[in-house]
């Protein structure tokens, strides 16, 4: 089962702190949560201006989010997709502690839509018309971009 996800986070070059996560499953289910544990005083000016205004929805602790995501992916061997997803993958896995503590059914890596795009000659992706820097809206767009690229791959 494919899952497209995005996170919003704060980072300072040493740590990555989860603000929110959005995930869309191949069968159409969606998940969104905002971290109740995030200390917004760590936010830089860009995050304050571009991310914090778009936070909203369920406010959950990191352990609650981690539990919810296990339930959300339960019964499947997930294939995770993100857009420029390196930091997203790290902050997602850190919900479980060390990388080796993540759910056993989860892969050790995430697939990256941008890498797929480059592999296909870097076509222009669909414009995101929803709110950027809202993790659920961005996860939905990541799925849309992936679907666009799949059509490119399948074209004769």
N, C-alpha and C positions, 0 to 999 in steps of 0.2 A: 504494500500500500504506500502510495506516495503522499508526502506531507510537505507543503510549502509553508515556510515560516519566516518571520522577521522578529527582531527584537529592537528595542530602543534601550540605550544604555549610556552610562557615563564612564569615561576612561581617562586616566591621567598618565598613561605610559607604563604604569606598574600594575594597576588593577582595572578590572572591568566590572561595573556595578549595574545589574539589571534594573531597568525602569519598567518595561512592559514587554509582553510577548504576544504575538498573534500567530495562529496556525490554522491552515485550511487543509482538510483531508481530501483525498481523491474521491471519496464518496459524498463530498459536499458538507461534511460537518465542519464547524468552526470553533475555535477556542481563543479567548482573549483574557488576559489578566494584567493588572498593574501591581507591581511589587510594593507591598506595605512597608518593606524593610529598607527601601531606598532612601538615602539621605540626600535630599535635593540641594543641600548646601554644597555638595560636591560638583554640582552642575556648572559647566563653563557657560560663557555668554551665548554660544551657539545653541547649546542644549536648552537653555532658558528660553531663548527666542523661538526655536523651531520644534522642540519636542514636548516640553512641559505643557504648553497650551493644548496639546492634543491628547493628553492622558485623560482617561475617564473609563468607567466601567468597574468591574469587580476588583476590589483592593484586597489582595491576598498575600500571605507571608510566602517566603521562598519555599519552605517545606510544603505548603498547600499547593503552590504552583507545580512543584515537582511531582506531587501525588496526582494532581489532576492530569498532567501530561502522560504519566504512566497509564492512567485509566483511558485517556484519549487515544492512545496508540495500542492498547491492550488487544491481544489476539492477532496482531499483525507483526510482520518483520518490516519495520518502517524503512522507507527510503526518503531521507530528508533532502529538501532543495531550498536554497536561499539565494539571494542576489548579493554578490560581494559578501559572502557568508562566513568568512573566517572568524571574525569577532562574534557574530551571532552564534556560531557553533560553540565557541568557548564559553560564552555566558550561559548558553543553554545547558551544556554539560556540567558547568560549575554548580548548577542547582542540586546536583547529586554529590558534590564533593570533588574527589579526584576523578580523572577520566575513567579509571578502572571501576569506579563506583556507579557509573551510569547504568541504566537498565540493560540487562544481559542481552535482550533481543535487539537492542539498538546497534547500529553500525558504529565503527570507530571514526567515521568521517561524514561530512555532508557533501552533497553534490552542489555545484555552483552554476546557476543560470548564466552568469556572465561568462564563465569558461565555455559553456555550451555555445553561447553567442559568438565568441571569438573563434571557436572551432568551425562555425558555419560562415565565416567570413565577416563577422561583426555587423550583421544587418541592423538597421535602426529598429529598436524595440517599440512596441505600442506606447504611446504617451499615457502616463498615469493621470487619470482624471479625478481620482479620489484624493483624499487628504494625505499628503506625504508626511512621513514621520509619525504616523499612527500605525502601530505594529500590525494590527489586523488588516487595515486598508493596504498596507505594503505587502502583507502575505498574499492577499487576494491578487494584487497586481503581479506578484512574483509568479503565481500560478498562470495568470494571463500571459505573461512574457514567455513562460515555459511552453504553454500551448502554442503560441505563435511560432516559437522555434521548432517545435515538433512538426508543425505544418511545413516549415521550411525544409526540414530534414527529409520529409516524405515526398516533397514535390519532385517531379521528374526532371 
